[in-house]
Amino acid sequence: MLHAGVDIGSKTVKLVVLDDDRELLYDSYERHLSNVRETLGYTLARARMRFPEERMTIGVTGSAGMQFADLLDLPFAQEVVAARTAVERRIPQVDVAIEIGGEDSKILFLTGGEELRMNSTCAGGTGGFIDTIAGMLDMNAGALNYCAHGCRTVHAIASRCAVFAQMDVRPLLNEGVPKEDIAGSVFDAVAAQCIAGLACGRPISGTVALLGGPLHFLSALRERFRLRLGLDDAHLEVPPDGHLFVSEGAAFEAWDSVPYGLGELIGRLESVPWDRGATLERLPALFATDAEHDAFVRRHAALAAPRADLSSAEGRVFLGIDSGSEAIKYVLVDEQGRVLRTYYERSAGSVVEAAQAMLVDLWKHLPLRHDGTLAVEVAHACVTGYGEELLKRAFALDSGEVETVAHVRAARELVPDADFILDIGGQDIKCVWLRDGAVDDIVLNEACSSGCGALLSGMAWSMNVRLDRFLEAAVHAQRPVDLGTRCTVFMTSRVRHAQKEGAELGDIAAGLAYSVVRNAVYKVIRARDAASLGRRVVVQGGTFMNDAVLRAFENLYGAEVARPALAAHMGAYGAALIARDRAAAGGRSGLLSRAKVERLASSKRTEVCGRCGNACRLTVTSFDDGDAVRTFTVGNRCERGLGDGAEDNGLPDLFAYRYKRLFAYRALPEDAAPRGAIGLPRALGMYDLYPFWHTLLTRLGFRVVPSRLPVAVLRGQALETIPSESLCYPAKLMHAHLVELAERGVPAAFLPYVRAEGPEGWSCPVLAGYPFVLDANVGFVHERGMRLVMPQVEAVLGDDGPDGRLAAALQEALEPVAHGLGLEEVERAARAAACEQVRFRADMVSAGRAALALMAERGVPGVVLAGRPYHGDPAANHAIPGLLRSYGFAVLTEDALPAGTCSGGAGKGVSGPAKGGRQGEAVGGDAAPVRAGSADDGGTSRWEHPARILRAARFAAGRDDLEFVVLYSFGCGLDAVTVDQARAVLKKRGRSLTALKIDEMVDLAATRIRVRSMVAAREERLGRGDAR
């Protein structure tokens, strides 16, 4: 008897045939490109050629398998169960098995208590993720694997979904990071995601098997798993048929079922009726008739920039370049602003090479006089986009401009009465509101690019269809599929479902066009309705060159909008106009000549920066044009890494001051600490209450040992202990700090549960309850013998000193490590600790007053950089405070603002109602407490730290010399609400908010765009003379 197993996954169809001795007789591994039914029929037909008459039991598994098991009346096994069965039969010596598929991954703990786990809906850390990034780099997975073996430097890349990863990869490409390093970093990110997202805090130990297609075919990926898990050859199992294990498991699960001939099965597959897409929800067609489409095309072709013939041009010309996330463009204009030539090509992951080809095209098309000299002279070249700094250095361009400003400049040139501009590019969305022709507000997508062109191009690529054909089909679709407005990865699942239901290509493409604009309007702009955007709306960017996307937006908006004929070139067009504005009379561009462009050579080296404590690993690219060498540096977390010798501007950075002041406490010498050592992990709540806890424990006779990770790294034991991939990054960092203390042999760690810091506001649930999460997941720490001291504290500080319930809770928790500890001793220590916490907060307010005074004296602006206290961790804030300071801003924290601005919650003189004044008003130097419902602008919160942010927003909104920037973490529901509340507070005063969403991704390129956009909006606001 023969036994077959079929695994119908999200990307492939696998079939195996075994004999009674479990020997593999036949196997097939085919990508189905979403044509699942056809590929299954082809796979079975090929197997029938080998086994024309034999009968066999047949089991089915896989994410797409259940539907076909039902259609063919075959036994179905859930894929995790099938994987376990195969491992038990094939490699019973294994303790843990990790299997990666096209859009799912699994981990099987087979000893020490069996657990079978599978990833969530998100396809991060899977083969589909690898395929997406490989396509972005213009290669397949095999070529990515080859590149990864040459990796020398691993960069931080998020792998929880391909969309976020592209936000990391694109800046690396635009900054000239070698593809080898990017490929290795992608595989490292996949390994990290699988370990953290699947193990969820359970140690991966013993013998580990690596299974599934990606781990079978991609040797560099296997190596990254081996390094991440610290495995030697004796504890690593890589079966030669590991990519077929799940299908073999299906065969084992159906071992005793009814046998069939393959011919019988093929006949049944062909005869089963299939109602294509009957269960799918539908949307209105983009165009009701062809005539409607024709009228639409004519209308949008009318908005064109003035043009002139380049071949007859003379005199000075001006070059604008846009190095975008997916393509590189240029526009050349004359002194009248007429367009002489345009250029558009995909960068295909090689920005410098693409720019070389672009500039050769420019020089090749410039007209010549009869004597062979150029008839025109490039007077100025301006560049914008993600690759701005790289191309400026590589090709000696004259200036750069942030892309929001370039796009606004172009739009105002063509549509002077525009009051709203929406630009959707490959990976970003720019929304600009104009008032009286000047910028009134700017909003950019925070990180996710699910409403951008990358979604459409990625979907087309995954379906093996050219993008132009994909979108042309959308235009003519009559029954678009409603794919929702959620994250790209979840929409991918909806697309897969639609394909399995038999939806037509055009219906899916049109549904995606609707999804892109819905995400832009409702997720990024967060408009109540599309009509609230403005009266005269201009849309631009490469994505809007697609008629399907534009029509979907007009249908949603409910009116006609303006799309310039240069929509895909608007960044370059704006840069060209800016170049014309900036060109000096009679000046000449420093742009490299054609000969220098063609012979430009580059080389790279890596070095560790020693200019500050970050110790960044830098990639330095040298560009040699034969006459001069220019360098470009990436990897620096602060401006010192550029090594350009720029002097410090002397502006206050209260983030740096706070960090230094917060941890400026000395520990007792060993001989002066009768109760021994106790560790304080410098993460989460310690960034607010460290002065309190350090003082209290020192007064009780402990030698306080702080963790020493100025820039924590989540690797090894720390990574394995994280219980959920959806945790915010600051919570994940707590694991690194605790593991570091355990590795140093610290006997105990102090991890208080704090429900509220003061009487008026609650602590974040994650921040408050995280000690219990750690206790349940840090097996490594317990194995090292470290005791976790976890007092449960209702409140730390009252209106007049420490909370009255505090001492008893501390005495009970500390008793096991401090025998004979008396209640009165704890009470005395708590009073001293409360006084020190008051002193710390008073010092912060004093530093804030000094900073505001210096701003007034020097006439410089400042930024209130708000966020949670733990965003003061250098690992969490990625040197963003220093970046803001480098743009000429003094940087203030929300707890450094004058009293009455933020919650004191720190005892007498700092907390408590302001006597004789309104809530939030500075009276006698005292701060008012946080009270629900105290504001008339909707900005209230019962949560301690969100309330501080809202008070800080009110303070910044009332001062022309302050901008408001808020840091918030992925996965934080409270912060997501708080940011919207703060934005409303500022908007009521005619001011805007800049939100920077942060986690382990270190993408300062995107942050710089947001900061420079804020600067541009500020300049426009002040130039217009707005008082608020």
N, C-alpha and C positions, 0 to 999 in steps of 0.2 A: 504494500500500500504506500502511496505517496501522500505527502502533506504539504499544502501550499499556504503561504501567508501573504496578504496584500496590505501594504501600509499606504493609505491615500492621505498624504499630508497637504500642507498649505502650498508647498512648492513642487513636490515630486510625487511620483507613484513608484513604489518599490514592490517587487514580487520575488519571493523565494520558493523553491521547491525542495523538500527534504525527503529522505527515505526513512524507513523504520528505524535505522540506526542513527538518525539525526544528522546524517551527512548532507552537506549542501550540494545538491545536484545542479541547480540552475538558479540564476539570479538576474534581475533586471532593475535598473535605476534610471528613471526618465523624469525630466522636468516637464510639468504639464502646462505651464504658461497659462494657467487658469482654464484651459480646455480639458477639464477633468474627465468628462465622459468619453471624449474621443481618445485621450491618452490611455485610459483604462482599457478601452476596446483594443487599441493597438498593442498594448502590453500583453493582454491575454492572447491575442492572435499570434504574436511572436512565440509565446510559450507553447501554444498549441502545435507549432511547427516542430518543436522538440518532443512534445508528448501528445501525439495526435489521437491516441486511443485510450491512454491511461486515465483511470479515475483517481481522484484524490480528494481528501478533506480540504476545505478551504476556509480560512479565518480572515476576517477583515478588521483593521484598526486604523487609527489616524484621525486628524481633525476633520477631514472631509469624508471619512469612511462610513459613518453611521448611515447617511442617506443611501449609499450604494448597498450597504449590507441589507437595509430594509427592502430596496428595490429588487435585489437578487435573492432574498430569503436566505442569507448566509449568517453564521454566528459572528457577532461583533465583540471585540474586547477593547476596553478603554486603554489608550496607548501607554499610560504609566504602568498599568497592570501587565500589559504585554511586555514592556521593557523589563519589569521585575522577573517575569517568568523566564525570559531569555537569559538574563544574567544568572539566575539560579541554575539553569540547565547547562549553560555554556561555561561560565567562569564562577563557580560557587565560592572560590577563595576570596572574592572581592568583598570589601567592607562598604564601600561607597561607589555608586556609579553616577556619572554625569552624562546626560544625553542632550545634544543640541540639534534641533531641527530647523525648518525653514522659518517658522514664526512662533515656535514654542521651545521650551527647554525644561528639563526634568532633573531632579536629583533623587536618588534612591539610597536611603540609609538602611543597610541590610543587617547590621549587627548593632548591639547595644540599644535595642529598641527600634523595631522597624518603622520607618517613616517614608512615605512616597509623596513627593512634592512636585508641583508644576508651576510655571510662571503664570502671572496674571494675564489680562488681555493684551497688555503692552508687549510688543515684539522686540523690545530692546534686548541686546545680548543674544541674538539668534542669527541664523543664516540669512534671513531677510534683511536684517540690519547690515550685515557684512556686504551683501549684494548692493544695497542702496549706496553705501559709502564708496564701494568699488566703482559703481557707475558714475558717481560724482567725480571720481578721479580719472574717468575715461579709461577704465580697465575692467577686467573681470576678476572674480574672486581668486583664480589661480595666479594672475599677475600680481594681485595685492599680496598674496602669500609670498611670492618670490621677492617682492620689494621689502616685505617685513623682515626678511632674514638679514637685510642690510641696516636695520635700525640701530642707531647709536644713542639717541636721546628719546625717552618716552615723555610725551606731553599729556597733560590732563585733558581727557575727552570724555564727555558724558555718553553713556551707552544705554540709558534707560529708554531712549527712542532715537531713531535715526534723524529725526528733525532737530533735536537738541545737539546731536553729534555734529550735524552739518553746521550749526552755529559755531562750534568749536573748530571744525576742520577748515571752514572757509577762511577765517582770518589767518590760520597757519599757512595756507596756500598763498594768500595774498602777501604774507610777510616773508615768503621765500623759504619756508621750512622744507627740507628734503622730503620727497614722497616716501622714501624708505622709513623716515622717522614717523611720518603720519600713519603709514601702514602698520608699523609695529605698535604705535599708540592705540590704533583702532582695535587690534587684537588684544592688547592689554586691557582696554576698556571692556571688551566682551568678557574676558576672564573675571575682571573685578565685578561686573554686573551679575554674572552667574553665581559667584561665590557669595556676594552680599545678598542678592535677591532671592536665591534659592535656599542657601543654608540658614539664613535668618537667625544667626546667633549660635547654631549648633556646629561644633567643631567638625571639620572634615579630616579624618585621620584614618590610619591603616592603609590598606591597599585600595587604590582609587582607579576605576575604569573610566576611560573617556570614549564615549560612543556618539553616534550620529554622523550625518554627512559632513558638516563643517569640520568636526574634529577628526574625521577620517581623511579628508582630502587636504586639509590645511595644516601642514606641519608646524608652521610658525604659530598658529593658534594653540596647538598642543603644547608647544614650548612655553607660551605665556601662562598656561594653566600650571605647568610643572613648576615654573618659577614662583607664581603666586602662592601655590600650595606647599612649596618647599619639598617636593617629592623627589626621591632618588629612583633609579631604574627598578629597584627591587619592589617599590611600592606603587609603581605605575603600570597599569594594564591597558594596552591598546590592541584589541583584537583585530585581525586582518579583515573580518567581516563586520566591524563595529557599526558601519553605516546601515547595516541590514538587520540589526538586532531587534528592532521593534516589529518588523515584518516576521522575523523568525518567532518572536513571542506570540504573534497572532496565530501562526501555524501550530505552535504548542498548545495554545488555549483551545483550538478547534480539533485537537488530535483525534478525538473519538466521535466526531460529528458525521453526518451523512455525506458520503463521497459523491462527487460530480465529475463529469468529463468537461474539459475546457470548452469544447464545441457547444455543449448544452448551455454553459454559462454565457458564452458570447451571444448565442441566440436569444437568451432571456434578456440580456442587456439591450440588444437591438430592438426587441419587441415591446419593451416597457414604454408606455406613453409618457411624454414630458411636457407639461404645460409651462412654457417659458415665461418666467417672471410673474406668475399669476398672484403671488402673495406679496409682491413688493409695493410700497407706497410710491405714488407718482406725483410729479410737479407739472405745471403748465409748460408747454413747448416754448422755447426761446423765441421762435418766430412762427407765427401762425401760417404764413404763406411765403413763397419765394419773393413775391413783390414787396412784402414788408421788409424782408432782408435786403433787397436791392436798395430801397429807399434809405434804410439805415446806413448802408455803406456809402451812399452818395452824401448823406448829411455829414458824416464824420470825416469825409475826405476834404471838406471845404475849409476846415480850420488848419491852414498850413502856414509855415513861416515863409517870409520872403526869400527867394532864391536868386542866385546869379550863376553864370557859367564860369567854372574854375579855369577853363582853358583860355579864357580871354581876360582873366583877372590881372590886375597890376597893383603894386604898392604893398601896404602892410596888411597882413592877415593874422587871425588870432585863433589859437587852437584850444579846444576844450576836450578833455579826456575823462571818461567815467569808467573806472575799474570796479565793476559791480560784483555781486556774489556769484553770478553765473556767466556773465558776458563782459566783454570789453568793447567800448564804443568811443568814437571821436566825432566831433563836429568842427568844421572849419568855417569861420565867418570873416567877412570883410569889415571895413570901417563903418559901413552902414548897417551892420548886423545881418546882412544877407547870408544865407547858408550857401557855401560853395561846394562842400562835400561832406558826406556822412559815411560812417563805417560801423559795422556791428558783427562781431564774431563771438562765439562761445569760447571761454578761456580754457575749458577742458582741463582744469586743475593745474595749468602751467602759466601763471600770470606773466612772468617776465618774458617767456617765449612768445606768448600771445601778444604782448605789448611790442616786442621786437617786430613781429610780422605786421602789426598795425602801423608802426612808424615807418617801416619800409614802404608800405602801401601809400602813406602820406607823401613821403619824399618822391616816390615814383610818379605821383599824379600832379605834383606842382608844375606849373607851366614854365617853359623856357623861352627866352628871347632868341632872336636869330643867331646871336653870338654864343649861345649855349649856356649863358648865365640865367639864374632864376629870375622870373618876371615878378615874383612876389617874395616878400620877406616875412617870416614868422616873427612877429614882434613880441608875443608873450604866449606862454603855454601854461594853462591851469588844469589841475587834475583834481578829481573828486572821487568818492567811493571808498570801498574797503581797502583797495590797494594803493591809496593815495601816497602814503609815506614811502612805500617800497618803490613806486615808480618815480617819485620825485628824486630819490637818491640814485636810482639806476640810470635814469636818462637825463638827469640835470634839468628837470622841469622847473619853471620859474616860481610857481606858487601852487598852493592847494587850498581847497575850501570844503567845509563839511557839506555832505550831500543834501541835507535839508535846505540849506541856503541856495545851493545851485539849482535845485528843483523849483524853489519859489521864484528865483530870478527868471527862469525860463517861462514859468506859467504867467507871471505878471507881464512879461513881454508880449505874450500872445493873447491873454485874456485879462486886460487891465481891471475889469470890474469883478474878478473872481473873489469870492469870500470863503471858499473852502477848496483845498487841494488834497486829493488822495492819490498817493503814489504807491503802487504795489509792485515790488521787485521780486527777485528770485527768492530772497530769504528775509526781507524786511518790508515793513509797511510804514509809511510816513504820512501823517495827517497834520495839515496845517490850516489853522483858521486865520483869516485876514480881516482886519478892520481898517477901513479907509486906506486900503492898499498896503498896510503894514502888518507884519506878523503879530498876531494876538496870542496864539497858543500853538504849541507843537506837541504832538503825541506820537511816539514810536512804539511798535510792538516790543514787548519786554524781553522775550526770548524765543517763544515758540513761533515757528513760521508756518503754522497750519493754515493761515489765510493767505499764503504767498504762492508765487509761481513754482517754487520748488515742489510743492504738492502735486501740481499738474504734470510737471516734467518727470517727477519720480514715479507717478502712477503710470504714465505712458511707457516709461522705460520698463517697469515691472511687468507690463502686459505685452512687451515686445512690439510696440507700435510707435511709429514716429510721431513726435508731438504735433506737427502740423496736420497730419492725418487724423489724429486723436481729436483735435479741436474742430476740425472741419466736420467730422462726424457729429460733434455736439451741436453745431449750428443747425443741422438738418434733423436732429432728433425730435420725435413727436411725443415721446413719453419718458421724460427725464426721471431718473430714479432719485428719490429723496434719501440722501446719504447722511443727513444730519449736519450738525455744526460743532462736533466735538473735536478732540485732538486728532491730528493726522493719523496716528496709529490706530485709533478706534475707527476712524473712517475707512482705513485700509481693511479692517475686518468687515465693515459693511460692504465694501466693494467686492471682497471675496465672496460674501454671501450672495450678492447680486449676480456675480458670475456663475455661481453654482446653480442659481435659479434660472439661468439662461437669458439674463438681460442683454440687450444689444449693446455693442460698443458705444454707439452714439448716445444712448440713454444714460449710460454710466458717465461718460465724459460731460454731458450737460448737467447731470446731477452734481458732479464735482465743481463745475463752474459756479453753480448756485452756492455750494458749500464754501468756496473761497470767499465770495463776497459777503455771505452771511457771517463768516468768521471775522472778516475785516470790520464790518459794521458793528456787530454785536459783541465780539470778544475783545477787539483791540480798541476801537473808538468808543465802544460801550454806549452807543446811542440808544435812546429810548425807542426811536423809530427812525427810519432812513430819512424821512422828510426834515428832521431836525438838523441835518448836517449844514445846510446853507441854501441860499437862493440861487447862487451861480457856482455850480460845482464843476471843477476841472479834475479829470482823472488822467493819470499818466503812469509810466513805467512799462516795462516789457510785457508784464502780465496783461495789461489792458489793451495791448495790440491784438489780443485774441478777441474776435468778435463775440465768442460765446461768453467770456467773462464780462465784457462790457455790457452785453445785452442783459445778462443776469443782474448786473448792478442797476441798470435802468429799470428793469422790471421790479426790483426790490425798492428802489428809490421812488418809483412812481412818476418819474418825469425824465425829460431828456437832459443829458449832461454833455459837457464839452470834452472831447478827446482830440488833442492835437495830432496832426499827421506824424509829428516827431515824437509821439508818446514814448517810444522805446529809447529815444535819444535825449530826453529832456534834461537829464543830469549833465550830459556832455554839452548840450546846447547852453544850459545855464553857465557852465564853466567857461565856455567860449565867450559869452557875453561879459562875464566877470574878467576874463583875460583882457578883453577890449577896454573895460573900465580901468584896469590896473596898469595897462601898458604906459610907460613913460613916453613922452614926446620924443620921437627919434630913436627910441630904445630898440634893442634887438634881443630876441630870446636866447637863452643859454642852452636851448634844446640841442642834443647831440645831432651832428650831421648824419647823413645817410651812411657814410663810410664808417663812422664811429658806432652807429647803431648796429650795423652788420657785423662788426668785429668785436662787439661787446662780449666779454667773457666774465664769468662769475665763479667764485670759489667760496666754500663755507668752512668755518671752523667753530668748535664749541669751546667755551671756557666758563669757569665759575666766577661770578662777580663777587668781589670782596669789598664793595663800597658801602655796604650796610649789612645788617644781620640776617637779611633774607637769604643770602648765599644763592642767588638765582643762577640757574644754568642757562647761559646765553648762547644763542646761535648768531654768529656774526658773518654776514655775507659781504664779500668784497666784489665790487664791480670795476673792471679794468677796460677802458675804452681805447687803450693804446697811448693816451696822453696823460690821463689822470686816473687815480684809484679812489673810489668812494665806498664807504662802508654803511651797512644797514644792520641794526641789532634788534633781535627779538628775544623774548623770554624774560625780559626785565619786569619786575613787579613795581618798580618806581623809576623815576626819571634819571636817577644816578647811574643806572645801568647803561644809559646811552653813552656815557663817557665823553659828553661834549663840553665838559668844563663849565657848564652854566652855574652861576653863583646862586646860592640860596637866597630866595626873595624875602626872607625874614618874616613872613606872614605866620600868624598863629595856626597851629594844628592841634586842636584840643583833643582829637583822637589819640595822638601820640602822647600828649600831656596826661590824658586820663589813664592810658595804659601804664605809663611810668609811675604815676601817683598811686594807682590802684595796687600795684605789686611792690611798693617801696617799703616793705616791712621785713625786718630782720628776724630770723629764727633764733631761738635760744640755743646756746652751745649745748652739746650733749650732756656735759656734766652739770648743767643748770636746768635740765629738763627731767625731773623725777619720774614723769609718767611716759617717757619715751617719745618716739616719733609717730606722727600721724600725717597722712597725705591730704593735700587739698588739690584736686584736679582743676586746672584753670580753664573751665568751660562752663557754658550755660549760666546758671545763677551766680556763680562766683564772680562774674564780670560786673555784678552790682553789689554784692554783699561780702566780697572778700575782706574789706577792712574789718567788718563785724566779726566774721568767723575767725580770722587770723588773730585778732586781739583776744577774743574769748578763749580760744584754745591755748594761746600763749599764757594768758592769766591763769589757766588751770594747770599749767606745768607741762604742757606738751611742746615738743620741738616740731614746729609746723614745716612740712616738706612740700612745697608746691611742685606740680608737674613742670617739666622744663621742655616744653615743645612750643617755641615761639611760632613755628609754622608746622602744625601737626600734619602727619601723613597717614592716610588710612591704608595700611598694608598689614599683611601677615595676620597675627592673632587679633588685632583690633578689627580688621575687616570681617573676619569670620564671626565675630560676636554680635554684629549688627542684626537686629531681629526683623527689620522690614526695609525694603528698598524705598518706601515712600516717606521715610523719616526725613525731617529737615536736616540739612548739612551740619548746623551747630550741634544737634543731638548726636549725630554720628561721630563728631570730633571728640565728644566725651569719652568714647570707647578708646580712642588713641591715647588720651591723657591718662585714663585709668590703667591701661596696659603698661604705659611707660612707668608709672609708679610701681606697679607690681614687678616689672623687670628689674627695677632698682632695689627690690627687697624691702620696700616700705611695709611695715607690719599691718597697718590699718589705713583706711581711707575714710574721710568724713564726707558723707553724701546726704545732706539734710533734705527731707521732704518739706517744702514750704508752701502752704496753701495761699498765703498772702504775705507780702512784705510789710504792709501796714494795714490799718483798720479800714481803709476806704477802697481798696482795689484788690482783685484776685490775680494770682499768678497764672501764667499759661499752663494748661494741663500737662503738656509735655515737659515743660521746665519743672513743674512741681513734682510730678510723679515719676520722673526718669530714674531716680535711684532704684525703684522696684524693678524697672525694666533691666537695668544693669545687673542687679542681683540675680535675676532669672537667666541671664545669658552669658555672663562672663566666667565661664567654667575655668578658663586659663588663670584668671585672677584667684579664684578659690583654690586651684591646685597649687599656686605659689604660696598659699597660707595667708593671704591678705584678708583681714576682717573688714567688712563694710559696716561702718557705723552710720545708721540711718534714722536719726530722730525725726519724729513726725510732729511738725510745728504748724500750728494753726496760723500764727502771725509772728513775725520777728519783732516788729516795732509798734508801739502804741502811740497815743497822742502825747505821752510824757515819759519817754524812755522805753525800755524793752517791754514787750507784751507780757502780761502777768502770768500767762500759762507756759511761757517759754522755758523757765528754769526747770520745772518738773520733767518736761519732755526730754530736755538735754541730760538731766541727771540719770534718767532711766536708760537712755541709749548709750551713754558713755561709761556706765558702770562696768561692763565687761573689760574695758581697756583702762579704766581708772578706778581701781578698787578703793573704797572708802571715800568716794566723792560725796561731799555734803551739799544739801540744797542751798544753804547760805553762801557757800563758796561759789556755786554756779550763779547765784543771783548777783553777787558782787562782780563777777567776771562779765555777766551780761550787761550790767550798767556801764562798765568801762567800755565794752564793745559798742554799745549804743552811742556813747559819747564820741567814739572814734568814727563811727559811721556818719554822725552829724558833722564832724570835722571834715571828713572826706568830701561830703556833698557841699559844705560851705566853701571848701577850697575850689571845687569845680565852678561854683557860681562866681567866686572871685576871679577865677581865670577867664570866665565868660565876660565879666564886666571889663576886664583889662583888654580882652580881644576887641570888644565893641569900641572901647575908647581908642585903641590903636587904629581901627578901621576909620573912625571919624577923623583922627589926626592926619592919617595918610591919604584919606579919600579913596579907599579901596573897598570893594564889595566883599561880602561874606556869604557863606553857605551854611545853613543849618542842615547838617548831615544826620538825619534822624534814623532811628532803628531800635532794635532791641539792644540792651547792654552787651550781650554776647557778640554783637557785630563788631565790637572793639577787638575781637580776636583777629590777629593778622591773617590767620588761615581762612577766616570767614570773609573779611572785607577786601582781600586781594589788593591792598595798597591803594584803594580808591580814595581815601582821604588825601594821600600824597598827590594823586593825580589831580584832584580838584585844586589843591594848593598850587600846583604847577601852572594852572590856568589863571592865577592871580587872585584867588579867593582865600580869605581867611576861613578856616574850617571850625565850626562850633558843633558841639554835641547838644542834644536836647536837654540834658541835665545841667548844662553850663549857662543856660539862659537866665535872665534875672528872675528873682523870686516872684512867685505868682504865675509863672509860665507853665511849669510842669509840676507833677506830683512830688511833694517832698517825701511824705511817708517816713520821716526820719526822726521823729521825736520832737520835743519841745523846741520851739524857735524855728523849726524847719517844716514840721507838719502841723496841721491845725487850721481852723478857719481864719480867714483874714478879717480882722475886726474892723467894722465900720466901712467895709468896701464890698463891692460886688465880687462874685465868684471869679477867680482867675485874675483879679486885679492886684497889683503889687501894693501892699500896705505895710509900712514899717519894716520892710525887708523880709517879711515872712511869706512863705509859699502857701497857697491855698490847696486843700486836698482835692483829690479826684472825687467828684460826686456825679452820679448818674443824673441826666437831664439838666445839667447845669448850663448848657449852651443853647443859644437860639438858632444855631446854624446847622443842627443835625449832627454835629461832631462830638458825640459823647460815647463813653465806654465805661463799663464796670471793670474792665481788665486794667491792671496796673500799667503795663508798658504801652499798650495802645492809647490809653488816656494821656500819657506823657507826650506821645507823638502828636496827638490832636492839639494839645495846648501849644506845643512848639510850632505847629502849623499856623495857629492864630497869631503867634508872636511874629513869625516871619512875614505873614500876610500884611502886617501893619507897618512894615519898614521897607523903604525903597532900596536900602543897601543890602538886603538879605534875599537870597534865593533859598528854596526849600527842596532838598533832595532826600528821598527816603530809601533806605536799604531794606529789602525784605527777602525772605527765604522761600525757595520752592517748597511746596507742600504745607505751608502754614496758612490754614484757613482764617485764623484771626487776623493775620497781617493783610491778607487779600481784602478783607472787609475794611480794615483800618486805612489802607491806602485809598480806597474809594471815598471814605469819609473825609480824609485829609484833603483829597483833591476837591471835594465839594466845599470845604472850608475856604480854601485858597481861591477857588473860582468865584465865590461870592464877593471877594475883594478884587476881582479882576486879575488874579495872579494864577500861575500855573505850577504844577508839581512835576518833578522829574523822578520817576521810579526806576530803581536799579534792582533787578531780581537776581539774586546771587546764590550760588552753591559751590560745588567743587570745580565748576567750570571756571577757568581763568582766561576770560576773553576780554581783555581791556580794549581791544579794537572797537567792539560794539559799545562799550562804555564810553569811550572817547567821542563817538558819534553823538551819543545822548548828551554828554556834557557840553560839547561844542554847539549842539542845537539849543541847549538851554542858554548858552552865552549869546547866541544870535537872537533868540527871542527877547532876552533882556535888553540888548542893544536897541532892538526895534521899539520895545516898549518905552525905554527912556528917551529915545529919539523922537517918539510921538508926543512925549511930555506927559504921559500918564502919571498921576500921583500915586495911584494904587494899581 
